[in-house]
Amino acid sequence: MNKGALVAKHEILYFLHADSIPPNNFTTQILDAYKKGIHSGCFRLGFDYDHWFLKANAWFTRFNVNAVRFGDQSLFVTKEVFEKSGGFREDLLMMEDQEIIHRLKKTQQVQSIK
């Protein structure tokens, strides 16, 4: 992901797990957030399987709380903010997306988007 960010040519980076599907109109939602001055954010979770536990997890992602941040929420971030954060920690085998969100939150607001 760091290598992809390094060669990216545009201002906004978007990281998405291979097993996740972004919401409809996600590019418009990201651009709208960016125009409002939001330079990093995640989408709320949604699942295609009807189970109470998954619904509860999805519901909690509406809150800006580290305990309920998951990589499947994806991450958009400006290239400048990403570079200043130091990017993803390459020594982590998992949860690297959750870790970078914690660091981003220390320097700015990481917005949840519907």
C-alpha positions in Angstrom: 0.0 0.0 0.0 2.9 2.3 0.7 4.3 1.6 -2.7 1.0 2.4 -4.3 0.8 5.6 -2.5 4.3 6.5 -3.5 3.5 6.3 -7.2 -0.1 7.7 -7.0 -0.5 10.8 -9.1 -3.5 12.4 -7.5 -4.1 14.3 -4.2 -6.5 11.8 -2.6 -5.5 8.2 -1.8 -8.1 5.4 -1.2 -7.3 2.1 0.4 -9.8 -0.7 0.2 -9.5 -4.4 1.2 -9.8 -6.8 -1.6 -12.9 -8.5 0.0 -14.7 -5.2 0.5 -17.1 -3.3 -1.8 -17.2 0.5 -1.5 -20.6 2.2 -1.2 -22.4 3.6 -4.2 -21.1 7.0 -5.2 -18.0 6.7 -2.9 -15.9 8.9 -5.1 -18.5 11.7 -4.9 -18.7 11.3 -1.1 -15.0 11.4 -0.7 -14.7 14.5 -2.9 -17.5 16.2 -1.0 -15.8 15.5 2.3 -12.5 16.8 0.9 -14.2 20.0 -0.2 -15.4 20.5 3.3 -11.8 20.3 4.6 -11.8 16.6 5.7 -8.5 15.1 4.7 -9.0 11.5 6.0 -12.0 9.3 6.6 -13.6 5.9 6.6 -17.0 4.6 5.5 -19.4 2.9 7.9 -19.5 -0.8 7.7 -22.3 -2.8 6.0 -22.5 -6.6 5.6 -24.3 -8.7 3.0 -25.1 -11.4 5.6 -28.0 -10.9 7.9 -26.8 -11.6 11.4 -27.3 -9.6 14.7 -23.6 -9.6 15.5 -22.7 -8.1 12.2 -25.5 -5.6 12.4 -24.3 -4.5 15.8 -20.7 -4.1 14.5 -21.9 -2.1 11.5 -24.1 0.1 13.7 -21.1 1.0 16.0 -19.0 2.3 13.1 -21.1 5.4 13.0 -19.2 6.6 16.0 -15.7 8.1 15.9 -14.2 5.6 18.4 -11.0 3.8 17.9 -12.4 0.5 19.3 -14.8 0.2 16.4 -12.5 1.1 13.5 -12.0 -1.7 11.1 -10.0 -2.0 7.9 -13.1 -3.1 6.0 -14.3 0.5 6.4 -11.6 1.5 3.9 -9.6 4.7 4.2 -9.3 7.8 2.2 -6.5 10.3 3.0 -4.8 13.1 1.2 -1.4 12.2 -0.1 0.2 15.0 2.0 -1.4 13.8 5.2 -0.5 10.2 4.4 3.1 11.1 3.8 3.3 13.2 7.0 1.9 10.3 9.0 4.7 8.0 7.7 2.4 5.7 5.9 1.5 2.2 6.9 3.8 0.4 9.3 5.4 -2.3 7.2 6.4 -4.3 10.3 2.7 -5.2 11.0 1.3 -8.3 9.5 -2.3 -7.3 10.3 -4.3 -4.4 11.7 -2.0 -1.9 9.9 -5.0 0.0 8.7 -6.4 0.3 12.2 -3.0 1.4 13.5 -2.6 4.2 10.9 -6.0 5.5 11.8 -4.9 5.9 15.4 -1.9 8.0 14.3 -4.0 10.1 11.9 -6.5 10.9 14.7 -3.7 12.3 16.8 -3.0 15.0 14.2 -6.5 15.6 12.7 -10.1 14.4 12.6 -10.7 11.1 10.8 -14.3 11.4 9.6 -16.8 8.6 9.4 -18.9 8.8 6.2 -22.3 7.3 5.8 
